[in-house]
Amino acid sequence: MLKSTPWEDIKKGDTVIYHDAQSDKDNKWKVIKVTLKGIWDGEKVQFDDEDNTLVRTTRWLHKENK
């Protein structure tokens, strides 16, 4: 994300998405892009993926479009 891009206004209780890249289980050289979805609790969001990814900044998050 560019520094000049304004942060999204994410508030407590908002459903957010996070884009991540992970190694393929069968081929460690292959990278897979994944999208995680969770709820911002005001200071962090912990996703229920197998790594229990934790994000503590809204800079990397986007609101889910409904």
C-alpha positions as CSV (number, residue, x, y, z in Angstrom):
1,M,0.0,0.0,0.0
2,L,1.3,3.4,-0.9
3,K,2.0,6.0,1.8
4,S,-0.2,8.5,0.0
5,T,-3.2,6.1,0.1
6,P,-5.5,7.1,3.0
7,W,-6.3,4.4,5.6
8,E,-9.8,3.0,5.5
9,D,-12.1,4.0,8.4
10,I,-12.4,0.7,10.2
11,K,-14.4,0.7,13.4
12,K,-14.9,-1.9,16.1
13,G,-17.1,-4.7,14.9
14,D,-16.4,-4.2,11.2
15,T,-15.9,-7.3,9.0
16,V,-12.5,-7.0,7.4
17,I,-10.5,-8.9,4.8
18,Y,-6.7,-9.4,4.7
19,H,-4.8,-10.6,1.6
20,D,-1.9,-13.0,2.4
21,A,0.5,-15.3,0.6
22,Q,1.3,-18.8,1.8
23,S,3.4,-21.7,0.6
24,D,1.6,-24.5,-1.1
25,K,1.5,-27.6,1.2
26,D,2.5,-29.9,-1.7
27,N,5.1,-27.7,-3.3
28,K,7.1,-25.4,-1.0
29,W,8.3,-23.3,-3.9
30,K,4.8,-22.4,-5.1
31,V,3.0,-19.4,-3.4
32,I,-0.7,-19.3,-3.1
33,K,-2.6,-16.0,-2.5
34,V,-5.3,-16.3,0.2
35,T,-8.0,-13.9,1.5
36,L,-8.8,-14.1,5.2
37,K,-12.0,-12.6,6.7
38,G,-12.5,-11.7,10.3
39,I,-14.0,-9.0,12.7
40,W,-12.0,-6.1,13.9
41,D,-12.2,-5.8,17.7
42,G,-10.9,-2.3,18.1
43,E,-7.2,-3.2,18.4
44,K,-6.7,-6.4,16.4
45,V,-8.3,-9.2,14.3
46,Q,-7.4,-12.8,14.7
47,F,-8.3,-15.0,11.7
48,D,-9.4,-18.6,12.1
49,D,-7.0,-20.0,9.5
50,E,-4.6,-22.9,10.5
51,D,-1.8,-20.4,11.4
52,N,-4.2,-18.2,13.5
53,T,-3.0,-15.1,11.7
54,L,-3.1,-12.0,13.9
55,V,-3.2,-8.4,12.5
56,R,-2.9,-5.4,14.8
57,T,-3.0,-2.6,12.3
58,T,-5.8,-1.4,10.1
59,R,-3.3,-0.4,7.4
60,W,-3.2,-3.9,6.0
61,L,-7.0,-4.5,6.3
62,H,-9.9,-3.6,4.0
63,K,-13.6,-3.5,4.8
64,E,-15.7,-6.2,3.3
65,N,-17.9,-5.0,0.5
66,K,-21.5,-6.0,1.0
